[in-house]
Amino acid sequence: MITEQGRVLEKLLSGQFICQISDEDAWRYIKNKANVDKLEPHLNLLNRTLCSSAEGEVFFAAYKTLGDAERKELAQQFQDTAANLMPLVEWLLLVQQANGADVPVSIGTALRLNELQSAIEDTPAFAEQLEKISRYRMFGSTSVSLDGQLKQVFKRLTDLGYLLKPNPDKQIFIATGKIEHLYEVLKFIDETESLSLTEQAESAVQQGRLI
């Protein structure tokens, strides 16, 4: 039977983001410095190190040192992330507007699919925006119904780790710490907006732990 240390290591090495929402047990394990001291040597053996974002509330593994192969992989990851920013940002704005919220979706935000669907159905502009968002390659919806489009978007966001569905019998989704990491990527891109995407990727790689 795998130990908790082994389970946490598997999650980190598979590229997952660990927060209180996505895996509270793993999050609490990492919040203990003694456990981090045990994890770090194993990560270092594979040229990884434990990193955090969202003021130490979200954890992930990043490369410890960057050679040519690591730089190439990180640059590709950054460009893939950048390619998905538009649909993600548009979805975040749609949810905030449809819910009439003053603050954006953040870690721990509960999204009730039925309530969101009702709000979108009541406003044609929101319905048009959802259809546009659902057609992005990232979501890949082919449904002509608003219900089908919305469910596909939420399914993909759950598959990608941005949302968690705690109860399979209820249409309630919780935003994870990966949303907070997305905001940090957006902030970085905003700060380097004068650079081309390739230059942004190179700059992100130089920082090493952004992605």
C-alpha positions, 0 to 999 in steps of 0.5 A, a space after each residue: 500500500 502506497 504511503 502518503 509521502 508516495 501518494 503526494 510525490 506521485 501527484 507532484 510528479 504528474 504535474 498536478 496542483 495541490 491545494 486545500 480544495 483539490 486534495 486537502 490531505 495532501 495539502 496538509 501534508 505539504 504544509 508541514 515543513 518536516 514533510 517537505 524536508 522528506 519530499 524534497 530529496 526525492 524530487 531533487 533526484 528527478 531534477 524537481 523542487 517543490 514550489 508554491 503560488 497563491 501566497 503558499 496555498 497552492 503547491 506544484 513541482 517545477 524543474 530544479 535546474 534548467 538545461 536545454 531539454 527542460 527549457 524546451 519543454 517549459 517553453 512549449 508548456 507556456 505556449 500551450 497555456 497561453 493558447 488557452 488563455 482566451 477561452 479561460 478568461 472569457 469563461 471567467 468573465 462570463 461566470 462573474 457577469 452571469 452570477 452578478 459577482 463583484 469578485 472573480 472566481 477564486 480558489 474555493 468559489 462554489 459554482 452551481 451549474 443549474 443557477 448559472 444555466 438559468 442566468 445565462 438562459 435569461 440573457 441572450 448575450 450570455 447565451 451567445 458568449 457561452 456558445 462562442 466559448 464552448 466552440 474553442 478547441 480547448 472545450 470542443 463542444 458540438 452541442 447546439 443546446 445551451 445545456 450541452 455546451 455548458 456541461 461540456 465546458 464544465 467537464 473539460 475544466 474539471 478534467 483539466 483540474 480547474 474545477 472539482 466536483 465533490 459530489 457526483 450526484 450534485 451539479 456543484 463545482 468548486 474552483 481549485 488552486 489551479 485558478 490562482 496559478 492561472 491568474 499569476 500567468 495572466 499577471 506575468 503576461 500582462 507585465 511582459 505584454 511588449 514581448 512576443 509569445 516566444 520571448 514571453 516563453 523564454 522569459 518565463 523559462 528564465 524565471 523557472 518556476 512560473 509554469 
